[in-house]
Amino acid sequence: MEAVIGDKICIHGNVVGHADRNGEIIEVHGDKGEPPYVVLFEDGHTRLVYPGPDAVIVPAQHRPKRR
């Protein structure tokens, strides 16, 4: 998994009733874009994240532009 600052991350809920968590990667601590990442989540909290197989990176350039 590789990411750059500004990419989005979606961590899918892996338990029934747990919603997906979405956020923006604000720091990349691994070499060549590898984890861990510091993520600013939609609820305003920041966390150090080592994403597992339930996480998806959405590159910044592939996100639709806001109008």
Backbone as XML, in Angstrom:
<?xml version="1.0"?>
<chain id="A" units="angstrom">
  <residue number="1" name="MET">
    <atom name="N" x="0.852" y="-1.167" z="0.000"/>
    <atom name="CA" x="0.000" y="0.000" z="0.000"/>
    <atom name="C" x="0.902" y="1.235" z="0.000"/>
  </residue>
  <residue number="2" name="GLU">
    <atom name="N" x="0.575" y="2.185" z="-0.891"/>
    <atom name="CA" x="1.327" y="3.432" z="-0.967"/>
    <atom name="C" x="0.363" y="4.599" z="-1.018"/>
  </residue>
  <residue number="3" name="ALA">
    <atom name="N" x="0.748" y="5.711" z="-0.391"/>
    <atom name="CA" x="-0.083" y="6.904" z="-0.369"/>
    <atom name="C" x="0.803" y="8.139" z="-0.283"/>
  </residue>
  <residue number="4" name="VAL">
    <atom name="N" x="0.200" y="9.276" z="-0.583"/>
    <atom name="CA" x="0.857" y="10.563" z="-0.411"/>
    <atom name="C" x="-0.076" y="11.460" z="0.387"/>
  </residue>
  <residue number="5" name="ILE">
    <atom name="N" x="0.494" y="12.517" z="0.932"/>
    <atom name="CA" x="-0.318" y="13.473" z="1.685"/>
    <atom name="C" x="-1.410" y="14.011" z="0.771"/>
  </residue>
  <residue number="6" name="GLY">
    <atom name="N" x="-2.625" y="14.052" z="1.282"/>
    <atom name="CA" x="-3.771" y="14.532" z="0.517"/>
    <atom name="C" x="-4.654" y="13.417" z="-0.005"/>
  </residue>
  <residue number="7" name="ASP">
    <atom name="N" x="-4.131" y="12.186" z="-0.053"/>
    <atom name="CA" x="-4.962" y="11.056" z="-0.454"/>
    <atom name="C" x="-6.012" y="10.807" z="0.617"/>
  </residue>
  <residue number="8" name="LYS">
    <atom name="N" x="-7.108" y="10.204" z="0.204"/>
    <atom name="CA" x="-8.159" y="9.805" z="1.140"/>
    <atom name="C" x="-7.971" y="8.336" z="1.479"/>
  </residue>
  <residue number="9" name="ILE">
    <atom name="N" x="-8.454" y="7.953" z="2.660"/>
    <atom name="CA" x="-8.435" y="6.551" z="3.058"/>
    <atom name="C" x="-9.828" y="6.192" z="3.562"/>
  </residue>
  <residue number="10" name="CYS">
    <atom name="N" x="-10.289" y="5.018" z="3.154"/>
    <atom name="CA" x="-11.559" y="4.481" z="3.632"/>
    <atom name="C" x="-11.250" y="3.154" z="4.310"/>
  </residue>
  <residue number="11" name="ILE">
    <atom name="N" x="-11.598" y="3.075" z="5.573"/>
    <atom name="CA" x="-11.409" y="1.837" z="6.324"/>
    <atom name="C" x="-12.800" y="1.236" z="6.515"/>
  </residue>
  <residue number="12" name="HIS">
    <atom name="N" x="-13.043" y="0.132" z="5.827"/>
    <atom name="CA" x="-14.362" y="-0.496" z="5.863"/>
    <atom name="C" x="-14.616" y="-1.132" z="7.214"/>
  </residue>
  <residue number="13" name="GLY">
    <atom name="N" x="-15.839" y="-0.939" z="7.721"/>
    <atom name="CA" x="-16.232" y="-1.584" z="8.972"/>
    <atom name="C" x="-16.213" y="-3.083" z="8.782"/>
  </residue>
  <residue number="14" name="ASN">
    <atom name="N" x="-15.518" y="-3.803" z="9.645"/>
    <atom name="CA" x="-15.398" y="-5.251" z="9.478"/>
    <atom name="C" x="-16.258" y="-6.034" z="10.462"/>
  </residue>
  <residue number="15" name="VAL">
    <atom name="N" x="-17.135" y="-5.319" z="11.160"/>
    <atom name="CA" x="-18.069" y="-5.946" z="12.086"/>
    <atom name="C" x="-19.449" y="-5.386" z="11.764"/>
  </residue>
  <residue number="16" name="VAL">
    <atom name="N" x="-20.457" y="-6.237" z="11.785"/>
    <atom name="CA" x="-21.816" y="-5.787" z="11.509"/>
    <atom name="C" x="-22.173" y="-4.640" z="12.449"/>
  </residue>
  <residue number="17" name="GLY">
    <atom name="N" x="-22.668" y="-3.563" z="11.869"/>
    <atom name="CA" x="-23.055" y="-2.404" z="12.659"/>
    <atom name="C" x="-21.971" y="-1.344" z="12.780"/>
  </residue>
  <residue number="18" name="HIS">
    <atom name="N" x="-20.741" y="-1.654" z="12.386"/>
    <atom name="CA" x="-19.658" y="-0.666" z="12.408"/>
    <atom name="C" x="-19.569" y="-0.013" z="11.039"/>
  </residue>
  <residue number="19" name="ALA">
    <atom name="N" x="-19.709" y="1.298" z="11.020"/>
    <atom name="CA" x="-19.680" y="2.044" z="9.764"/>
    <atom name="C" x="-18.247" y="2.174" z="9.245"/>
  </residue>
  <residue number="20" name="ASP">
    <atom name="N" x="-18.137" y="2.479" z="7.940"/>
    <atom name="CA" x="-16.834" y="2.783" z="7.362"/>
    <atom name="C" x="-16.293" y="4.063" z="7.993"/>
  </residue>
  <residue number="21" name="ARG">
    <atom name="N" x="-14.968" y="4.178" z="8.073"/>
    <atom name="CA" x="-14.325" y="5.404" z="8.560"/>
    <atom name="C" x="-13.551" y="6.006" z="7.411"/>
  </residue>
  <residue number="22" name="ASN">
    <atom name="N" x="-13.780" y="7.286" z="7.163"/>
    <atom name="CA" x="-13.133" y="7.985" z="6.064"/>
    <atom name="C" x="-12.296" y="9.131" z="6.611"/>
  </residue>
  <residue number="23" name="GLY">
    <atom name="N" x="-11.154" y="9.364" z="5.954"/>
    <atom name="CA" x="-10.302" y="10.459" z="6.384"/>
    <atom name="C" x="-9.307" y="10.839" z="5.308"/>
  </residue>
  <residue number="24" name="GLU">
    <atom name="N" x="-8.520" y="11.850" z="5.635"/>
    <atom name="CA" x="-7.491" y="12.342" z="4.727"/>
    <atom name="C" x="-6.125" y="12.077" z="5.345"/>
  </residue>
  <residue number="25" name="ILE">
    <atom name="N" x="-5.209" y="11.585" z="4.530"/>
    <atom name="CA" x="-3.857" y="11.321" z="4.997"/>
    <atom name="C" x="-3.114" y="12.653" z="5.082"/>
  </residue>
  <residue number="26" name="ILE">
    <atom name="N" x="-2.640" y="12.985" z="6.293"/>
    <atom name="CA" x="-1.960" y="14.269" z="6.491"/>
    <atom name="C" x="-0.463" y="14.099" z="6.763"/>
  </residue>
  <residue number="27" name="GLU">
    <atom name="N" x="-0.030" y="12.874" z="7.047"/>
    <atom name="CA" x="1.399" y="12.572" z="7.200"/>
    <atom name="C" x="1.651" y="11.145" z="6.744"/>
  </residue>
  <residue number="28" name="VAL">
    <atom name="N" x="2.795" y="10.940" z="6.098"/>
    <atom name="CA" x="3.223" y="9.606" z="5.671"/>
    <atom name="C" x="4.560" y="9.341" z="6.340"/>
  </residue>
  <residue number="29" name="HIS">
    <atom name="N" x="4.617" y="8.295" z="7.163"/>
    <atom name="CA" x="5.835" y="8.017" z="7.936"/>
    <atom name="C" x="6.703" y="6.920" z="7.347"/>
  </residue>
  <residue number="30" name="GLY">
    <atom name="N" x="6.173" y="6.131" z="6.419"/>
    <atom name="CA" x="6.942" y="5.052" z="5.823"/>
    <atom name="C" x="7.748" y="5.537" z="4.632"/>
  </residue>
  <residue number="31" name="ASP">
    <atom name="N" x="8.752" y="4.760" z="4.271"/>
    <atom name="CA" x="9.541" y="5.053" z="3.075"/>
    <atom name="C" x="8.691" y="4.800" z="1.838"/>
  </residue>
  <residue number="32" name="LYS">
    <atom name="N" x="8.858" y="5.638" z="0.835"/>
    <atom name="CA" x="8.190" y="5.456" z="-0.462"/>
    <atom name="C" x="6.678" y="5.382" z="-0.352"/>
  </residue>
  <residue number="33" name="GLY">
    <atom name="N" x="6.069" y="6.113" z="0.594"/>
    <atom name="CA" x="4.616" y="6.181" z="0.712"/>
    <atom name="C" x="3.959" y="5.053" z="1.475"/>
  </residue>
  <residue number="34" name="GLU">
    <atom name="N" x="4.755" y="4.237" z="2.146"/>
    <atom name="CA" x="4.194" y="3.118" z="2.892"/>
    <atom name="C" x="3.724" y="3.570" z="4.275"/>
  </residue>
  <residue number="35" name="PRO">
    <atom name="N" x="2.861" y="2.764" z="4.923"/>
    <atom name="CA" x="2.389" y="3.094" z="6.269"/>
    <atom name="C" x="3.532" y="3.108" z="7.268"/>
  </residue>
  <residue number="36" name="PRO">
    <atom name="N" x="3.312" y="3.701" z="8.416"/>
    <atom name="CA" x="2.047" y="4.205" z="8.938"/>
    <atom name="C" x="1.723" y="5.600" z="8.416"/>
  </residue>
  <residue number="37" name="TYR">
    <atom name="N" x="0.416" y="5.938" z="8.534"/>
    <atom name="CA" x="-0.083" y="7.239" z="8.114"/>
    <atom name="C" x="-0.746" y="7.928" z="9.294"/>
  </residue>
  <residue number="38" name="VAL">
    <atom name="N" x="-0.645" y="9.245" z="9.324"/>
    <atom name="CA" x="-1.460" y="10.023" z="10.255"/>
    <atom name="C" x="-2.672" y="10.466" z="9.455"/>
  </residue>
  <residue number="39" name="VAL">
    <atom name="N" x="-3.857" y="10.125" z="9.956"/>
    <atom name="CA" x="-5.102" y="10.377" z="9.233"/>
    <atom name="C" x="-5.974" y="11.327" z="10.030"/>
  </residue>
  <residue number="40" name="LEU">
    <atom name="N" x="-6.503" y="12.339" z="9.333"/>
    <atom name="CA" x="-7.503" y="13.241" z="9.902"/>
    <atom name="C" x="-8.851" y="12.695" z="9.476"/>
  </residue>
  <residue number="41" name="PHE">
    <atom name="N" x="-9.600" y="12.144" z="10.435"/>
    <atom name="CA" x="-10.893" y="11.545" z="10.136"/>
    <atom name="C" x="-11.977" y="12.607" z="10.075"/>
  </residue>
  <residue number="42" name="GLU">
    <atom name="N" x="-13.102" y="12.235" z="9.451"/>
    <atom name="CA" x="-14.208" y="13.171" z="9.256"/>
    <atom name="C" x="-14.759" y="13.732" z="10.560"/>
  </residue>
  <residue number="43" name="ASP">
    <atom name="N" x="-14.575" y="12.994" z="11.658"/>
    <atom name="CA" x="-15.083" y="13.476" z="12.949"/>
    <atom name="C" x="-14.122" y="14.453" z="13.627"/>
  </residue>
  <residue number="44" name="GLY">
    <atom name="N" x="-12.994" y="14.782" z="12.946"/>
    <atom name="CA" x="-12.042" y="15.748" z="13.480"/>
    <atom name="C" x="-10.886" y="15.140" z="14.257"/>
  </residue>
  <residue number="45" name="HIS">
    <atom name="N" x="-10.923" y="13.856" z="14.539"/>
    <atom name="CA" x="-9.844" y="13.186" z="15.269"/>
    <atom name="C" x="-8.715" y="12.804" z="14.315"/>
  </residue>
  <residue number="46" name="THR">
    <atom name="N" x="-7.487" y="12.826" z="14.838"/>
    <atom name="CA" x="-6.344" y="12.340" z="14.076"/>
    <atom name="C" x="-5.805" y="11.097" z="14.778"/>
  </residue>
  <residue number="47" name="ARG">
    <atom name="N" x="-5.351" y="10.154" z="13.953"/>
    <atom name="CA" x="-4.803" y="8.911" z="14.502"/>
    <atom name="C" x="-3.683" y="8.408" z="13.613"/>
  </residue>
  <residue number="48" name="LEU">
    <atom name="N" x="-2.748" y="7.698" z="14.232"/>
    <atom name="CA" x="-1.711" y="6.991" z="13.499"/>
    <atom name="C" x="-2.327" y="5.664" z="13.055"/>
  </residue>
  <residue number="49" name="VAL">
    <atom name="N" x="-2.274" y="5.397" z="11.746"/>
    <atom name="CA" x="-2.969" y="4.238" z="11.184"/>
    <atom name="C" x="-1.990" y="3.341" z="10.447"/>
  </residue>
  <residue number="50" name="TYR">
    <atom name="N" x="-2.063" y="2.053" z="10.767"/>
    <atom name="CA" x="-1.385" y="1.000" z="10.018"/>
    <atom name="C" x="-2.508" y="0.248" z="9.302"/>
  </residue>
  <residue number="51" name="PRO">
    <atom name="N" x="-2.861" y="0.647" z="8.073"/>
    <atom name="CA" x="-4.043" y="0.068" z="7.430"/>
    <atom name="C" x="-3.902" y="-1.425" z="7.161"/>
  </residue>
  <residue number="52" name="GLY">
    <atom name="N" x="-5.008" y="-2.110" z="7.331"/>
    <atom name="CA" x="-5.065" y="-3.537" z="7.048"/>
    <atom name="C" x="-5.750" y="-3.786" z="5.722"/>
  </residue>
  <residue number="53" name="PRO">
    <atom name="N" x="-6.142" y="-5.031" z="5.486"/>
    <atom name="CA" x="-6.763" y="-5.388" z="4.207"/>
    <atom name="C" x="-8.147" y="-4.784" z="4.005"/>
  </residue>
  <residue number="54" name="ASP">
    <atom name="N" x="-8.721" y="-4.224" z="5.059"/>
    <atom name="CA" x="-10.042" y="-3.608" z="4.950"/>
    <atom name="C" x="-9.956" y="-2.125" z="4.587"/>
  </residue>
  <residue number="55" name="ALA">
    <atom name="N" x="-8.774" y="-1.622" z="4.258"/>
    <atom name="CA" x="-8.585" y="-0.202" z="3.935"/>
    <atom name="C" x="-8.331" y="-0.016" z="2.438"/>
  </residue>
  <residue number="56" name="VAL">
    <atom name="N" x="-8.833" y="1.110" z="1.921"/>
    <atom name="CA" x="-8.659" y="1.470" z="0.516"/>
    <atom name="C" x="-8.127" y="2.898" z="0.459"/>
  </residue>
  <residue number="57" name="ILE">
    <atom name="N" x="-7.083" y="3.116" z="-0.344"/>
    <atom name="CA" x="-6.542" y="4.457" z="-0.564"/>
    <atom name="C" x="-7.152" y="5.010" z="-1.847"/>
  </residue>
  <residue number="58" name="VAL">
    <atom name="N" x="-7.669" y="6.233" z="-1.776"/>
    <atom name="CA" x="-8.204" y="6.917" z="-2.954"/>
    <atom name="C" x="-7.254" y="8.061" z="-3.265"/>
  </residue>
  <residue number="59" name="PRO">
    <atom name="N" x="-6.476" y="7.927" z="-4.348"/>
    <atom name="CA" x="-5.514" y="8.978" z="-4.689"/>
    <atom name="C" x="-6.197" y="10.327" z="-4.913"/>
  </residue>
  <residue number="60" name="ALA">
    <atom name="N" x="-5.531" y="11.386" z="-4.496"/>
    <atom name="CA" x="-6.088" y="12.733" z="-4.588"/>
    <atom name="C" x="-6.483" y="13.082" z="-6.022"/>
  </residue>
  <residue number="61" name="GLN">
    <atom name="N" x="-5.695" y="12.708" z="-7.014"/>
    <atom name="CA" x="-5.981" y="13.092" z="-8.385"/>
    <atom name="C" x="-7.199" y="12.351" z="-8.962"/>
  </residue>
  <residue number="62" name="HIS">
    <atom name="N" x="-7.670" y="11.289" z="-8.319"/>
    <atom name="CA" x="-8.824" y="10.543" z="-8.817"/>
    <atom name="C" x="-10.120" y="10.950" z="-8.177"/>
  </residue>
  <residue number="63" name="ARG">
    <atom name="N" x="-10.077" y="11.817" z="-7.181"/>
    <atom name="CA" x="-11.299" y="12.253" z="-6.527"/>
    <atom name="C" x="-12.021" y="13.268" z="-7.405"/>
  </residue>
  <residue number="64" name="PRO">
    <atom name="N" x="-13.365" y="13.232" z="-7.422"/>
    <atom name="CA" x="-14.083" y="14.235" z="-8.201"/>
    <atom name="C" x="-13.864" y="15.630" z="-7.616"/>
  </residue>
  <residue number="65" name="LYS">
    <atom name="N" x="-13.790" y="16.632" z="-8.499"/>
    <atom name="CA" x="-13.593" y="18.006" z="-8.039"/>
    <atom name="C" x="-14.904" y="18.572" z="-7.525"/>
  </residue>
  <residue number="66" name="ARG">
    <atom name="N" x="-14.818" y="19.378" z="-6.467"/>
    <atom name="CA" x="-16.011" y="20.036" z="-5.917"/>
    <atom name="C" x="-16.328" y="21.258" z="-6.760"/>
  </residue>
  <residue number="67" name="ARG">
    <atom name="N" x="-17.589" y="21.554" z="-6.838"/>
    <atom name="CA" x="-18.012" y="22.742" z="-7.594"/>
    <atom name="C" x="-18.405" y="23.843" z="-6.664"/>
  </residue>
</chain>
